Amino acid sequence: MKIGIIGTGKAGIALGYTLSQKGFHVIAVSDINESQLSIAQRYLGEKCIYTTDNRQVVVLSDIIAITTQDREIRVAVRNIYDRCDSLDNKLFFHTSGAHSVDVLSPLEQKGAILGALHPLQTFPDIESAIAVLPTTYIFIEGNEQALQTLSSIASQIGYKVLPIEGDKKVLYHLSAVFVCNLLCALLYAGERVMEKTGISIEPFYPIIRATLHNIEHKGPLMSLTGPLVRGDIETVKAHIESIRDMPIQKGIYKYLSLAALEIVEKRNILDATLLQELRKTLEAIDIP
């Protein structure tokens, strides 16, 4: 099978490189940015064709991965639809975690097989993307024919392959945002509190690692510790007072603590009166 890639961002290059290393024939790559093509060439080598013409990639390939940014997928699809007469038996898949295969639907009118393949991972750069792919869960979507081929591809590049329904993709992607992107935002917000003490984030790395380790082995429900678990309402009040001039941190503290209180309630470790007192204290936090 000849594989083509449209879009040479971090995901596209990492995917192409990994497939090439696994013996797949990555034949052509396209991007409107010629400097990105030069970067791709460093990873994929001289045998691959590099072009700014998406149609050339489609013509040469049996399987085409659209690895552009999400907002550019429809642009690429329209470009292919307008310039290609027949797409019979060609498999197109995108690598978006938020979009279903429906975003590719115009191509189906010309005979294409449609799918989606999303590595559930964060890619800050190409090297780290290549390094983590072997330990990454790969989610795939499509009809039976697409799933069979995508499962074969995904099993070679990732740790485990799982199906995902198209109408669940937004929630699936939002879940990833909560545990990855917003985790970064949470730690940044914590850094701002640390600034008031003159302590950097470095001494906190061991407790962050230990927490993630506990979550991996016990789950979030059983890994929660701290003042809410102990019912230490005076400490909670002291926390709130200490960030009275930090509205963003107050909001984060309020709503994440209310979420944590759900854990406390599920674990049934505090009496109802103390639980209610904690909830009232948190709900009373004024957010400008």
N, C-alpha and C positions, 0 to 999 in steps of 0.2 A: 504494500500500500504506500502510495506517495502522499506525503503530508505537507500541506502548505500552512503558513502562518501569516495572518493579517494583523499587524500591530506589534511593534517591537519594544514594548515597555518591559518592566521587570518580569511580569508573569509570562509574557510571550517568549522572551529570551530564555528564561529558566526552563519553561516547558520544552522549547525546541532543543535546548542543550541536553536535557535529561532524556528526551526521546531518542536523540541521536546516539547518546551513550548506551542506550538500551538496544540499539540495532535498528531502530525505525529509520525510514528514508525521508528525512526532512528535505524536500526538494526546492522549495521557494519560499521567500519571505518578502513581505511588502510593508512599507510605511511611507507616509507623506514626508517624513523628516529624514533626510539623507544622513544626518549625523547619527541618528538612531540605528540606521542600517549598518553604519560602520561599526558601531558597538556590537550589534548582532553578529557581524562577520567575525569578530574576535572570538566569539564563543562557538559559532556554528561552522566555521571553516570556509575554505575556498570552493568546495564542491556545490554549495547551495547557491541558488540564484537570488540576487538581491535587486529589488525593483520598487519603484513608486507606483506601479500599476497593479491594482488588486485583481484585475481581470487575468493578468498573466499567471498569478498564483492559482486562481481558480481553474484555468485551463489545464495547467500542468499537474494538478493534484487530484487525488481521490478523496482525501479528507482535508477539510479546511477549518482551522482553528481561528476564530475571530477573538483576538486577545487585546482589543483596544480598550480604552476607558469606557465605562458604561454609557456615557452620553454620546459616544461616537459609534456605538453598535448599529443604530438605525441608519446612520450616514453610510457606513460600510455596506449594509444590506441594500440600501437604495442604489448605491453605486454598482453593486454586483447585479442587481435585478435589471437595471437599465442597460447594462453593457453585455450581458450574457444571454444568449438565446435559449440554451438548454442546460439544465443542471442535473439531468437524469442520473440517479444512483450516486451522486456525490453527497457525502456526509458533511454537513456544516455544524459546528458546535461553537458556542461562546463560553467564556470563562467567568462570567459575571455571577456573583452570589446573590444579587438582588433581583435579577430578571429571569423570567421563565423562558422556555424555548419560543414562546409566542412572539418575542421581539424579532425572531428570524422568519416569521410566517410568510412574508412575501416570496421567499425563495422556494417554498414548498409548491407554489403555483407553477414553477418551472421544473419540478421533478426532484427537488433536493430532499434529502433525509435530514431531519433536524434534531439537535440535541444540545445539552449543556453539560459542562464539566467544570466543577469549582473546587480548587484546593482550599480547605478550611484552614487558612494560614495567613500570617502577616509577613509581608515582603518589604522590608525597609530598603533593601538593595539586591542586586542580582546575585551576588555571591552567597548571601544568607538565604535567598530563595532556593538556590540550588542545593544548599547544605541541608535545609529542613524538609524538602519535598519527600524524601524517603520515610520520614516519620509522620507524614501528614495524612489525615483522612480526606478522601476525595469523594465528593458528592456528584452524582450524575443524574440526568433527567432526559427523557425522550421516549419514543415508542420502542417496541420490542427489538426492532432491527437496530436502532441507534444505540440502545442500551447494551446490546451484545458487543458491538464494536467499542463503545466507550469504556465498558468494563475491562476489556482486554487492554486498552491503552492505559487506563487509570491504574490498573493493577501493577503495571510496570514502573509507574512513576511515584506512587504513594504507598502508604502503609496499609490502608484498608479502604475498600470501595463500598459506598452506601448509596441507595437511591433516595431521591428527594422529589416530592410532588411540586409541580409548578406553582400551584396556589398557596404553597407554604414557603416559597422562596423569600418573600419580604420579611416574614417573621424569623426565618432561619438567618437571614442576613442581619436583622436587628439583634438577634441573640449574639452574633459574632461582634457586633459593635459594642454591646454591653460589656462583654468579657474581655475585649481587646482594646478598642479605641477609647472607650469611656474609662477603662481601667487606667490607661495612660493619663487621662484628664484628672482622674481621682488622685493619682500619685502627684501630679503637678499641683493640684489644690493643696495636698498635704505638704508639699515643699514650701508653699507660701506661708503655711502656719509655722513650719520649721524655721523660716527666716526670722520670725519674732523671737526665737530662742538662741539664734546664732549657731544652730546645729545644721549640718548639711544632710542630705538624704543618705549618704553612704552608710552610716551606722544602722540604718533601718533595713538595708538589703537582707541581712540574715532573717529578720522576722517576716519580711515579704516572701522570701524563698520558703521558709518553714510553713507559712500560711498556704502557699500554693501547693506544697507537698501534701499538707493535710487535706486540702480540697481534692487533690487527685486521688488520694487513697480512702478518704472518708465521705467526700461530698461536702458541699457548702453547709448543709443543714447541721451536720455534726462537727463542723470545724470552727464554728463561731465561738469566740471567747470574749472576755472584756467586761466592762461595767454593766451592760444590759443583761448579760447572762447571770451576773452576780446580784442584780437588782440594786446596784449602787447608785441611787438616785441623786445623792449629793455630788458625786463625781460628774454625773451628767449635767447637773445645774452649773457646776464650775466650768465645764467645757463650754456650755452655751454662753456664759458670761465672758469667757476669755476671747471669744470671736465676735463680740457684739458689733465691732467695726468692720467685719468682713462678711458682707451680705452673701456672696457666692458660697463661701465656706459654710455659712449658717444654713443656707438652703440644702447643700449637700448633706450636712450633718443631720438636719431634720428628717429628710426623706429617706436617706439610707438607714438611719436609726429606726425609723418606723418599719422599714422592710426587715431590719434585723429583729425587731420586736415580734414580727410574725414568726421568725425562727424560734425565739424564746417561747412563744405561745405553743407552737407545735411540739416543742420538746417538753412542755409541761414542767418547767423547772422553777417557776415562780407562782406564788399564790395570786389569785385573781385581783385582790385589792392593790397589791404592789404593781402588778402589770398595768392596771388601769391608771395608777398614779404616774407611772412612767409615760404612758401614752398621752395623758393630758399635758404633762410637762413638755413633751416633744411637739405636740400639736399646737401648743401656745407660743412656739418660737415665731417671732414676727419677721417675715421676709419682705423687705422694702420692694 
